[in-house]
Amino acid sequence: MSEHNHEHHISTAGQLWAVGTALFILTIITVVFAKFVAIPPPFDVITAISIALVKAFLVAAFFMNLYWDVKFNAMLLIMAVAFFILMISITLLDTLYRNDVVPSF
Amino acid sequence: MANHSTSTPTHVHHHFVDGDQQFDTAKLGMWIFLVNEILFFGGLFCAYIVYRAWYPELFQMAALELNTFWGAVNTVVLIGSSLTVAMAIRSAQKDQMKGLKINLLITIALAVVFMVIKGFEYSHKFHLGIFPGEFYTYEGLEHPKAAIFFSIYYMLTGVHALHVLIGIGLIYWIYLRAKRGEFSSDYYTPVEITGLYWHLVDLIWIFLFPLLYLIE
């Protein structure tokens, strides 16, 4: 692996601005959906999180350069998200199925 | 094995084969740190999810106390700062040292704007008596668990704001090193690594904004 001397990827200014503009537009869309469009729950939360995930993907792939980077770094991020979901799932398996919420909680 | 016959640049430590290996290693280390950060914030997000599942009506009521406009402005400010960090790294890669320094300074300015807006938001809430936990004295919310929403709010945004402050310090340090002429297209690892950290701070806020400010 150390044999080949790979060039670092350099994004053009246009590419970076395109990603930035997409993030700005998605922010506006999130606010418009949340404030001016009546989406019945739980789809309002699902919409907000979906847009946030698209934004997160853009930042991770093109600002943090994972798209052009060694795949191992992308795997680390995916594993972090996977373990985060595991942590939430196991916690919710407890908290969602209690007969009584602990009073002081 | 290591080939030291070609001239090794001064920034390459002796235990690395070459500059590229050192760069990739530093980046790997940073990503492992970012994994820690994600799971660290993950615990706080987990508290948010558990309490939102228990008291959905509280989250709808309490979110109205947060100012969507300033939350949205801060989102735009942080995305803008992520863009300037990306531009700073591009400048370093292209040996444009002036562009590097200017982009770092704009990033710091945007981060300061973020903190000032956050400061106004906090002081407005303190004025109303909206403090975390047992110090909560606000009476405008008719909910026995009202303080819990704001404890979670202060933990999430407070820890995030702490990251922004540390980020300002780091980027200023990178700026000083850029000013001393330490970076070039051959060596800009600290710029890249600090950029990764700053993008993560942006990433966390991308989720905090809809989850805290945009509950209808």
Contacts between the chains, C-beta under 8 A, distances in Angstrom:
chain1	res1	chain2	res2	distance
A	2	B	17	4.8
A	2	B	18	7.0
A	2	B	20	7.6
A	2	B	21	5.6
A	5	B	18	7.5
A	5	B	20	6.0
A	6	B	20	6.8
A	8	B	23	7.6
A	8	B	93	6.3
A	10	B	90	6.1
A	10	B	93	4.7
A	10	B	94	6.7
A	11	B	86	7.0
A	11	B	90	6.0
A	13	B	87	6.8
A	13	B	90	6.7
A	16	B	83	6.2
A	16	B	86	4.9
A	16	B	87	6.0
A	16	B	90	6.6
A	17	B	83	7.2
A	19	B	83	7.6
A	19	B	86	7.8
A	20	B	79	6.4
A	20	B	80	7.2
A	20	B	82	7.5
A	20	B	83	3.8
A	20	B	86	7.9
A	23	B	79	4.6
A	23	B	82	7.8
A	23	B	83	7.9
A	24	B	76	6.3
A	24	B	79	6.3
A	27	B	72	6.6
A	27	B	75	5.1
A	27	B	76	6.2
A	27	B	79	6.8
A	27	B	209	7.8
A	30	B	209	7.6
A	30	B	210	5.6
A	30	B	214	6.6
A	31	B	68	6.8
A	31	B	72	5.3
A	31	B	214	6.9
A	34	B	68	7.9
A	34	B	210	6.8
A	34	B	214	3.8
A	34	B	215	8.0
A	34	B	216	5.8
A	35	B	68	6.6
A	35	B	214	7.4
A	35	B	216	7.1
A	41	B	56	7.9
A	44	B	216	6.3
A	48	B	210	3.9
A	48	B	211	7.5
A	48	B	214	5.9
A	49	B	207	7.8
A	49	B	210	7.1
A	51	B	210	7.4
A	52	B	206	5.3
A	52	B	207	5.2
A	52	B	209	7.9
A	52	B	210	5.6
A	55	B	206	4.9
A	56	B	203	5.5
A	56	B	206	5.7
A	56	B	207	7.2
A	59	B	82	6.4
A	59	B	199	5.6
A	59	B	202	6.1
A	59	B	203	5.4
A	59	B	206	7.0
A	60	B	199	7.6
A	60	B	203	7.0
A	63	B	82	5.5
A	63	B	83	7.6
A	63	B	85	7.6
A	63	B	86	4.8
A	63	B	195	7.9
A	63	B	199	5.0
A	63	B	202	7.8
A	64	B	195	7.8
A	64	B	196	5.7
A	64	B	199	4.8
A	64	B	200	7.9
A	69	B	27	7.5
A	70	B	24	6.5
A	72	B	28	6.9
A	73	B	27	6.6
A	73	B	28	6.6
A	73	B	31	4.6
A	76	B	28	8.0
A	76	B	31	4.7
A	76	B	32	6.5
A	76	B	34	7.7
A	76	B	35	5.4
A	77	B	31	7.1
A	77	B	34	7.4
A	77	B	35	7.3
A	77	B	38	7.7
A	79	B	35	7.0
A	80	B	34	7.5
A	80	B	35	4.2
A	80	B	38	4.3
A	80	B	39	6.2
A	80	B	42	8.0
A	81	B	38	7.2
A	83	B	39	6.3
A	83	B	42	7.8
A	84	B	38	6.4
A	84	B	39	6.2
A	84	B	42	4.2
A	84	B	45	7.5
A	87	B	39	7.4
A	87	B	42	5.9
A	87	B	43	7.4
A	87	B	46	5.8
A	88	B	42	7.7
A	88	B	45	7.6
A	88	B	46	5.4
A	88	B	49	5.8
A	91	B	46	5.5
A	91	B	49	7.8
A	91	B	50	6.1
A	92	B	49	7.1
A	92	B	50	6.9
A	92	B	53	6.9
A	95	B	50	4.8
A	95	B	53	6.8
A	95	B	54	7.0
A	96	B	53	6.1
A	101	B	54	5.9
A	105	B	54	7.6
